[in-house]
């Protein structure tokens, strides 16, 4: 399978401080879904990418949860 995204860097700003999302990326076998989780204190950032087979696009969901 060809990957469309070879390399990227995602950042979020939490309380005015830029943070790099560098959590371990997991692949849900056979689904085209990649996901990761990053925790910064009481803030959890979830990233999920969905790349349907044989399509030229990627759909991304970024969700932020305040665990405090």
Secondary structure, 3 states (H helix, E strand, C coil): CCCCCCCCCEEEEECCEEEEECCCCEEECCCCEEEEEEEECCEEEEEEEECCCCCCCCEEEEEEEECC
